[in-house]
């Protein structure tokens, strides 16, 4: 009887060890949920070396980019490019379709939301807000100097309640853009959205 108990005990112990091992393996093979994966960010140093201006860990702006710049943009970790500059605004400017083709060839999303200086339409503003809400992937936005790109971003962030006017003004300043002249508009936007 003692031998039988030992054999059953060993088999029971072996079964527990085997069950524990199987459970551990199956837990390790479970897919990682989105909450466990750190959000993608771009490489700030590589972005600056490429002449881009970091604003947040997910968003940077730039003056007009060239087709040859897109490889460095992708290498820095950006996955989306947003254009705020209309075609033919200046002689020698690359066409947005050419930039889009190269961006897409390198696996980047290209979003075309152009507007002229001082002529921001509600449609462009709403489209940018929707695009930024759709994904928080590493994004580079550009125009002639970067000012339109940083301004529409700041307005969108305040309107969405993501940041305060003071926060977007400080972020823009750190990127080399002065949005103090937009403070009143930003505050009105914040106030109107709080109602």
C-alpha positions as MATLAB code, in Angstrom:
seq = 'XXXXXXXXXXXXXXXXXXXXXXXXXXXXXXXXXXXXXXXXXXXXXXXXXXXXXXXXXXXXXXXXXXXXXXXXXXXXXXXXXXXXXXXXXXXXXXXXXXXXXXXXXXXXXXXXXXXXXXXXXXXXXXXXXXXXXXXXXXXXXXXXXXXXXXXXXXXXXXXXXXXXXXXXXXXXXXXXXXXXXXXXXXXXXXXXXXX';
ca = [
       0.000    0.000    0.000;
       2.877    2.396    0.832;
       4.488    1.739   -2.557;
       1.161    2.398   -4.277;
       0.767    5.693   -2.389;
       4.296    6.719   -3.421;
       3.640    5.884   -7.076;
       0.336    7.775   -7.024;
       2.039   10.664   -5.207;
       4.820   10.851   -7.801;
       2.296   10.676  -10.632;
       0.178   13.355   -8.957;
       3.236   15.571   -8.444;
       4.272   15.000  -12.074;
       0.729   15.860  -13.236;
       0.772   19.122  -11.223;
       4.187   20.093  -12.650;
       3.048   19.262  -16.185;
      -0.191   21.216  -15.752;
       1.730   24.218  -14.387;
       4.142   24.103  -17.333;
       1.294   23.895  -19.855;
      -0.522   26.810  -18.209;
       2.650   28.932  -18.214;
       3.293   28.205  -21.874;
      -0.247   29.042  -22.911;
      -0.118   32.324  -20.975;
       3.149   33.245  -22.668;
       1.588   32.638  -26.070;
      -1.383   34.925  -25.410;
      -1.414   37.929  -27.744;
      -0.198   41.117  -26.179;
      -2.989   43.641  -25.894;
      -2.641   47.205  -27.060;
      -2.417   48.400  -23.475;
       0.784   46.432  -22.947;
       2.537   47.728  -26.065;
       4.321   51.039  -25.665;
       3.031   53.591  -28.134;
       5.341   54.272  -31.073;
       7.286   57.498  -30.991;
       9.785   58.954  -33.413;
      13.491   59.446  -32.770;
      13.797   63.086  -31.718;
      17.520   63.311  -32.434;
      17.169   61.832  -35.932;
      14.243   64.170  -36.582;
      16.295   67.209  -35.610;
      19.212   66.020  -37.739;
      16.778   65.826  -40.677;
      15.790   69.473  -40.062;
      12.421   68.663  -38.494;
      11.084   70.436  -35.423;
       9.778   68.177  -32.649;
       6.660   69.450  -30.884;
       5.571   66.396  -28.864;
       6.813   62.823  -28.783;
       4.252   62.003  -31.510;
       4.142   65.205  -33.562;
       6.688   67.361  -35.379;
       6.460   70.127  -37.941;
       8.687   71.243  -40.742;
       9.127   73.794  -43.459;
       8.599   72.454  -46.994;
      10.035   68.959  -47.390;
      11.589   67.591  -50.546;
      11.153   64.123  -52.027;
      14.739   63.263  -51.050;
      13.886   64.046  -47.378;
      11.222   61.363  -47.043;
      13.661   58.500  -46.433;
      15.166   60.363  -43.447;
      11.643   61.120  -42.201;
      10.763   57.426  -42.336;
      14.097   56.446  -40.753;
      13.359   58.814  -37.848;
      10.219   56.772  -37.127;
       7.443   58.857  -38.645;
       4.601   56.867  -40.152;
       2.338   59.714  -41.297;
       3.003   62.953  -43.189;
       0.419   65.754  -43.317;
       0.707   68.459  -45.964;
      -0.781   71.897  -45.266;
       0.671   73.635  -48.331;
      -1.262   74.094  -51.586;
       0.518   73.101  -54.785;
       2.116   75.867  -56.869;
       2.295   78.295  -53.965;
       5.898   78.984  -54.923;
       8.045   78.254  -57.962;
      10.090   75.068  -57.613;
       7.947   73.604  -54.850;
       7.472   69.828  -55.170;
       3.940   68.716  -55.959;
       2.024   67.050  -53.148;
       1.254   64.074  -55.433;
       4.989   63.445  -55.896;
       5.634   63.629  -52.156;
       2.622   61.377  -51.532;
       3.908   58.784  -54.018;
       7.339   58.621  -52.380;
       5.841   58.537  -48.872;
       3.534   55.695  -49.834;
       6.400   53.847  -51.537;
       8.239   53.936  -48.202;
       5.148   52.779  -46.280;
       4.094   56.130  -44.834;
       0.562   57.488  -44.801;
       0.209   60.798  -46.644;
      -2.626   63.175  -45.760;
      -3.233   66.208  -47.984;
      -4.906   69.075  -46.069;
      -3.647   72.246  -47.764;
      -4.748   75.778  -46.966;
      -3.411   79.228  -47.807;
      -1.965   81.476  -45.082;
      -4.765   83.217  -43.203;
      -7.379   81.095  -44.973;
      -7.951   78.124  -42.705;
     -11.293   76.603  -43.607;
     -13.559   74.716  -41.231;
     -13.302   71.666  -43.525;
      -9.503   71.509  -43.237;
      -9.671   72.102  -39.493;
     -12.272   69.362  -39.008;
     -10.322   66.993  -41.271;
      -7.138   67.497  -39.249;
      -9.003   66.998  -35.966;
     -10.497   63.762  -37.302;
      -7.119   62.566  -38.619;
      -5.364   63.210  -35.306;
      -8.203   61.541  -33.388;
      -8.043   58.517  -35.725;
      -4.457   57.687  -34.817;
      -1.734   58.991  -32.550;
       1.015   57.587  -34.758;
       4.261   59.565  -35.167;
       3.313   62.411  -37.494;
       5.186   65.098  -39.400;
       3.160   68.052  -40.692;
       4.627   70.614  -43.062;
       3.872   73.798  -44.988;
       6.129   76.551  -46.373;
       7.701   77.519  -43.030;
       5.945   75.208  -40.567;
       3.826   78.027  -39.114;
       0.516   76.838  -40.603;
       1.281   73.298  -39.470;
       1.999   74.310  -35.861;
      -0.948   76.731  -35.718;
      -3.595   74.290  -36.938;
      -2.162   71.619  -34.614;
      -2.368   73.981  -31.633;
      -5.958   74.942  -32.437;
      -6.907   71.291  -32.879;
      -5.281   70.232  -29.590;
      -7.061   72.954  -27.615;
     -10.387   72.310  -29.319;
     -10.112   68.577  -28.537;
      -9.333   69.375  -24.895;
      -5.984   67.589  -25.107;
      -3.956   70.644  -24.090;
      -4.454   74.162  -22.773;
      -3.549   77.307  -24.726;
      -0.526   77.748  -22.476;
       0.665   74.195  -23.169;
       0.437   74.464  -26.961;
       2.076   77.904  -26.939;
       4.958   76.482  -24.871;
       5.289   73.424  -27.150;
       5.319   75.648  -30.225;
       7.912   77.928  -28.648;
      10.172   74.957  -27.876;
       9.904   74.031  -31.580;
      10.872   77.564  -32.619;
       7.419   79.029  -33.362;
       5.791   81.984  -31.607;
       2.044   81.504  -31.130;
       1.538   84.302  -28.603;
      -0.464   86.144  -31.283;
      -2.907   83.206  -31.318;
      -3.429   83.167  -27.538;
      -6.794   84.955  -27.637;
      -8.126   82.670  -30.383;
      -6.908   79.623  -28.472;
      -8.568   80.830  -25.263;
     -11.859   81.486  -27.103;
     -11.686   78.038  -28.617;
     -11.100   76.528  -25.176;
     -13.969   78.549  -23.670;
     -16.432   77.762  -26.470;
     -15.673   74.048  -26.252;
     -16.131   74.062  -22.457;
     -19.738   75.292  -22.872;
];
